[in-house]
Amino acid sequence: MLDDATLLQQLRTAPGDLAMRSVYADWLHQRGDPRADAVRHVVAMAKAPMGSEAYWLAKAKRHTCRAVASDRWWAVVDPASAPLRLAPLPDDRARRWRALDGWLDRWAQRPLSARSGASPDRLAACEERLGVELPAALRELYALLGAREDLMIEDDYRWLPPEEIAWHVEDDVEGLLFLQSNNGPIAWGIQGEHLTAQDPPVAMFRQPANRPHAQRIAIPRLSTYAMLEVSLTCSTSPGSTQRIFPSHMDMRGPLSSVGFTDLHLGPGTFWAYDSMQAFEHPHAMAFVGTVSDVQEELWLQPREPALSDHLVADVLAMLERHA
């Protein structure tokens, strides 16, 4: 005879098995258990194409069922609702967007919904104005959260709305600009030769005067670049802590020892830094920027400063010992 504990253990060992979740939903329904609908919404959301009407509808229904069970139960039945991290990033781009959506459910002031993205009409008008199709990854990003200024605009930069995405010519390089610094001429976009790629590399345009020979390509994939930008915007808070360390400092070991995971976004530049790394913890994010092989700047950004003071102190103490 099956019981609830046995079925949950089976789900725990097979987090991606939707058929097993459907069996569990039927078992609950036969017993008049209100959790049955919750499981069915989880399955429907997982089966729907990312960002589709069916996806957002299933997500909204799942949200209305939150009160039927404990967080521990949800963590087993719906891995997307567990305290998962962005790392390790999925190889598949569609699964990366799902990971970002689930992560924002926990980190953003409000979760993504069908109203969070730029409408198909706005994106179509953008493409008609430019005379080119937007690469798939850029279109998907805007369709996911293009209407969320809290995620697309930060003190230091902003993602341009579809109406302002522009064609830019700089020396012998041209391409589409979609991200603009608010504190200087630096901008990011996609070089014209890469526009036909599904998930093209991000290039730096209008390079800063103090880095005239900066690497043009910032990060090899737009989707991972977007995850770095959005996670940084979402994590910024008054509780952020910034410290400077020697450039020879390898922070992976010390950060790992206190529970941080490297996002492995790939090599590349970011803002005015020669490289940028992102590390994730259930209660904080850490961003490490290397400046001209002279120093490294570390930002520790707790999700809830009041709960994370001890974590910040532990990280800084660990890094000081290794510096």
Phi, psi and omega per residue, in radians:
M1 nan 2.293 3.093
L2 -1.415 2.574 3.001
D3 -2.330 3.022 -3.040
D4 -1.043 -0.758 -3.106
A5 -1.094 -0.712 3.136
T6 -1.140 -0.785 3.142
L7 -1.123 -0.711 3.115
L8 -1.127 -0.643 3.098
Q9 -1.121 -0.671 3.090
Q10 -1.114 -0.710 3.092
L11 -1.154 -0.640 -3.119
R12 -1.090 -0.595 -3.115
T13 -1.512 -0.117 -3.122
A14 -2.421 1.221 -3.038
P15 -1.091 -0.339 -3.128
G16 -1.799 0.111 -3.070
D17 -1.525 1.707 -3.121
L18 -1.297 -0.564 3.128
A19 -1.084 -0.697 3.137
M20 -1.160 -0.586 3.098
R21 -1.211 -0.612 3.078
S22 -1.148 -0.673 3.075
V23 -1.087 -0.745 3.127
Y24 -1.113 -0.703 3.121
A25 -1.086 -0.740 3.118
D26 -1.113 -0.714 3.140
W27 -1.074 -0.750 3.117
L28 -1.161 -0.726 -3.118
H29 -1.077 -0.706 3.137
Q30 -1.067 -0.417 -3.117
R31 -1.791 0.142 3.113
G32 1.209 0.421 -3.095
D33 -1.478 2.146 -3.099
P34 -1.115 -0.208 3.120
R35 -1.256 -0.235 -3.118
A36 -1.012 -0.799 -3.126
D37 -1.120 -0.632 3.127
A38 -1.049 -0.785 -3.141
V39 -1.124 -0.696 -3.133
R40 -1.140 -0.629 3.080
H41 -1.168 -0.644 3.080
V42 -1.056 -0.803 -3.138
V43 -1.129 -0.760 -3.133
A44 -1.096 -0.694 3.125
M45 -1.157 -0.694 -3.129
A46 -1.196 -0.543 -3.113
K47 -1.454 -0.439 -3.068
A48 -1.295 2.546 3.057
P49 -1.029 2.433 -3.116
M50 -0.970 2.221 3.086
G51 1.420 0.014 3.141
S52 -1.330 2.910 3.097
E53 -1.019 -0.709 3.133
A54 -1.125 -0.631 3.132
Y55 -1.099 -0.880 -3.093
W56 -1.178 -0.613 3.120
L57 -1.140 -0.789 3.127
A58 -1.126 -0.652 3.130
K59 -1.137 -0.730 3.130
A60 -1.113 -0.724 3.127
K61 -1.180 -0.683 3.089
R62 -1.035 -0.713 -3.114
H63 -1.101 -0.664 -3.126
T64 -1.200 -0.277 -3.122
C65 -1.661 0.074 -3.021
R66 -0.978 -0.583 -3.016
A67 -1.387 -0.092 -3.058
V68 -1.363 -0.224 -3.099
A69 -2.689 2.959 -3.113
S70 -1.342 2.855 3.075
D71 -1.057 -0.612 3.136
R72 -1.095 -0.723 3.112
W73 -1.133 -0.794 3.134
W74 -1.057 -0.649 -3.118
A75 -1.089 -0.473 3.112
V76 -1.502 -0.814 -3.043
V77 -1.279 -0.651 -3.078
D78 -2.244 1.608 -3.114
P79 -0.955 -0.483 -3.140
A80 -1.179 -0.320 -3.135
S81 -1.700 -0.086 3.119
A82 -1.329 2.889 3.131
P83 -1.279 0.999 -3.137
L84 -1.330 2.871 3.114
R85 -1.935 2.961 2.991
L86 -1.177 -0.599 -3.109
A87 -1.510 2.518 -0.117
P88 -1.366 2.468 -3.114
L89 -1.155 2.326 3.091
P90 -1.089 2.636 3.112
D91 -1.273 -0.555 -3.096
D92 -1.432 2.308 -3.049
R93 -1.102 -0.748 3.141
A94 -1.052 -0.663 3.111
R95 -1.246 -0.472 3.064
R96 -1.154 -0.732 3.111
W97 -1.124 -0.667 3.077
R98 -1.096 -0.712 3.122
A99 -1.096 -0.715 3.126
L100 -1.134 -0.728 3.113
D101 -1.053 -0.822 3.135
G102 -1.126 -0.669 3.130
W103 -1.153 -0.719 3.131
L104 -1.164 -0.479 3.047
D105 -0.988 -0.550 -3.084
R106 -1.680 -0.478 -3.006
W107 -1.831 -0.544 -3.077
A108 -1.376 2.824 3.099
Q109 -1.117 -0.540 3.064
R110 -2.552 2.540 -3.074
P111 -1.256 2.876 3.055
L112 -1.255 2.632 3.101
S113 -2.554 -3.078 3.138
A114 -1.090 -0.397 -3.122
R115 -1.558 -0.022 -3.072
S116 -1.389 -0.396 -3.034
G117 -1.670 2.796 3.004
A118 -1.207 2.446 -3.064
S119 -1.208 2.713 3.063
P120 -0.978 -0.616 3.140
D121 -1.131 -0.714 3.116
R122 -1.125 -0.723 -3.136
L123 -1.217 -0.670 3.103
A124 -1.140 -0.691 3.114
A125 -1.143 -0.635 3.092
C126 -1.081 -0.822 -3.130
E127 -1.136 -0.673 3.119
E128 -1.141 -0.711 3.129
R129 -1.132 -0.718 -3.092
L130 -1.395 -0.451 -3.094
G131 1.382 0.285 3.108
V132 -2.471 2.734 3.028
E133 -1.460 2.411 3.064
L134 -1.226 2.473 3.039
P135 -0.985 2.606 -3.041
A136 -0.939 -0.787 -3.080
A137 -1.116 -0.665 -3.139
L138 -1.220 -0.734 3.101
R139 -1.100 -0.739 3.140
E140 -1.108 -0.715 3.128
L141 -1.068 -0.839 -3.132
Y142 -1.168 -0.617 3.105
A143 -1.195 -0.408 -3.125
L144 -1.483 -0.783 -3.046
L145 -2.536 0.385 -3.086
G146 -1.163 -0.257 3.111
A147 -1.747 0.148 -3.096
R148 -1.822 1.622 -3.129
E149 -1.088 -0.507 -3.132
D150 -1.161 -0.358 3.130
L151 -1.851 -0.314 -3.070
M152 -1.811 -0.173 -3.110
I153 -2.269 2.267 3.137
E154 -2.317 2.953 -3.080
D155 -0.990 -0.637 -3.019
D156 -1.672 -0.293 -3.098
Y157 -2.774 2.954 3.050
R158 -2.612 2.474 2.960
W159 -1.301 2.265 -3.141
L160 -1.212 2.419 3.045
P161 -1.134 2.795 -3.099
P162 -0.907 -0.572 -3.112
E163 -1.215 -0.276 -3.083
E164 -1.971 -0.082 3.039
I165 -1.009 2.232 -2.948
A166 -2.331 2.720 3.039
W167 -1.477 2.297 -3.054
H168 -2.233 2.409 3.080
V169 -2.077 2.209 -3.114
E170 -2.426 1.968 -3.052
D171 0.976 -2.099 -3.129
D172 -1.815 0.292 -3.119
V173 -2.099 2.405 3.079
E174 -2.421 2.740 -3.131
G175 3.057 -3.030 -3.129
L176 -1.601 2.272 3.039
L177 -1.685 2.319 3.110
F178 -2.327 -0.101 -3.110
L179 -2.406 2.250 -3.006
Q180 -2.242 2.337 3.038
S181 -1.262 2.462 3.079
N182 -1.574 -0.161 -3.060
N183 -2.008 0.321 -3.120
G184 2.964 -3.038 -3.029
P185 -1.437 -0.070 -3.031
I186 -1.154 2.450 3.086
A187 -2.561 2.834 -3.121
W188 -2.264 2.639 3.137
G189 -2.965 -2.762 -3.112
I190 -2.144 2.172 3.099
Q191 -1.112 2.557 -3.084
G192 -0.946 -0.634 -3.105
E193 -1.194 -0.248 -3.111
H194 -1.852 0.077 -3.028
L195 -1.140 -0.417 -3.125
T196 -1.475 -0.103 3.123
A197 -1.314 2.529 3.117
Q198 -1.161 -0.733 -3.090
D199 -2.334 1.274 -2.948
P200 -1.276 2.840 3.038
P201 -1.213 2.681 3.106
V202 -1.704 2.297 -3.111
A203 -1.926 2.614 3.062
M204 -1.646 2.262 3.063
F205 -2.009 2.896 3.118
R206 0.856 1.043 -3.037
Q207 -1.143 2.577 -3.100
P208 -1.151 2.639 -3.080
A209 -1.067 -0.560 -3.116
N210 -1.419 -0.029 3.096
R211 -2.411 1.082 -3.055
P212 -1.153 -0.316 -3.118
H213 -1.988 0.490 -3.136
A214 -1.087 2.610 3.111
Q215 -1.035 2.231 -3.074
R216 -1.170 -0.823 3.134
I217 -1.379 2.165 -3.092
A218 -1.459 -1.045 -3.129
I219 -2.441 2.428 -3.010
P220 -1.113 -0.378 -3.100
R221 -2.284 2.273 -3.124
L222 -1.077 -0.663 -3.080
S223 -1.104 -0.718 3.128
T224 -1.275 -0.587 3.061
Y225 -1.086 -0.752 3.133
A226 -1.091 -0.671 3.140
M227 -1.151 -0.636 3.078
L228 -1.138 -0.839 -3.126
E229 -1.077 -0.837 -3.079
V230 -1.178 -0.702 3.124
S231 -1.151 -0.603 3.097
L232 -1.179 -0.795 3.119
T233 -1.068 -0.796 -3.084
C234 -1.187 -0.499 -3.053
S235 -1.533 -0.357 -3.074
T236 -1.060 2.272 -3.121
S237 -2.691 2.842 3.108
P238 -1.028 -0.334 -3.122
G239 -1.469 0.091 -3.102
S240 -1.114 2.534 3.120
T241 -2.142 2.252 -3.135
Q242 -2.062 2.322 3.084
R243 -2.400 2.711 3.122
I244 -2.009 2.355 -3.120
F245 -2.272 2.819 3.066
P246 -1.043 2.606 -3.053
S247 -1.195 -0.351 3.138
H248 -1.361 -0.035 -3.092
M249 -1.225 2.208 3.027
D250 -1.747 1.894 -3.005
M251 -1.545 -0.151 -3.087
R252 -1.024 -0.845 -3.096
G253 -1.067 -0.952 3.136
P254 -1.062 -0.717 3.136
L255 -1.180 -0.673 3.103
S256 -1.086 -0.641 -3.083
S257 -1.157 -0.331 3.104
V258 -1.955 0.342 2.951
G259 1.752 0.159 3.110
F260 -1.544 2.565 3.107
T261 -2.079 2.322 3.111
D262 -1.238 2.269 3.124
L263 -1.309 -0.302 3.114
H264 0.910 1.016 -3.126
L265 -1.373 -0.128 3.139
G266 1.742 2.830 -3.125
P267 -1.215 2.635 3.077
G268 2.783 2.991 3.139
T269 -1.682 2.927 -3.128
F270 -2.815 2.212 -3.036
W271 0.917 -2.228 -3.134
A272 -1.710 0.318 -3.082
Y273 -1.756 2.593 3.096
D274 -1.261 -0.467 3.075
S275 -2.717 2.757 3.118
M276 -2.468 2.303 3.062
Q277 -2.074 2.583 3.097
A278 -2.162 2.372 3.122
F279 -2.214 2.553 -3.018
E280 -2.210 2.482 3.114
H281 -2.380 2.644 3.120
P282 -0.941 -0.442 -3.074
H283 -2.066 0.111 -3.084
A284 -2.886 2.864 2.981
M285 -2.128 2.655 3.061
A286 -2.288 2.322 3.127
F287 -2.168 2.290 -3.077
V288 -2.142 2.041 3.117
G289 -1.962 2.275 3.114
T290 -1.683 2.283 -3.078
V291 -1.954 1.842 3.022
S292 0.851 0.600 3.096
D293 1.008 0.455 3.139
V294 -1.937 -0.727 -3.109
Q295 -2.613 2.829 3.042
E296 -2.121 2.337 3.097
E297 -1.845 2.256 -3.121
L298 -1.981 2.260 2.979
W299 -1.965 2.193 3.001
L300 -1.846 2.088 -3.040
Q301 -2.150 1.648 -3.128
P302 -1.198 2.540 3.064
R303 -1.232 -0.752 3.105
E304 -2.277 1.662 -3.043
P305 -0.877 -0.696 -3.086
A306 -1.109 -0.500 -3.120
L307 -1.634 -0.140 -2.964
S308 -2.074 0.122 -3.129
D309 -0.995 -0.717 -3.120
H310 -1.157 -0.600 3.120
L311 -1.146 -0.796 3.112
V312 -1.048 -0.770 -3.140
A313 -1.098 -0.720 3.133
D314 -1.121 -0.745 -3.125
V315 -1.124 -0.844 -3.109
L316 -1.106 -0.701 3.118
A317 -1.124 -0.722 3.132
M318 -1.116 -0.762 -3.118
L319 -1.201 -0.660 3.106
E320 -1.078 -0.622 3.130
R321 -1.210 -0.506 -3.101
H322 -1.605 -0.264 -3.062
A323 -1.138 nan nan
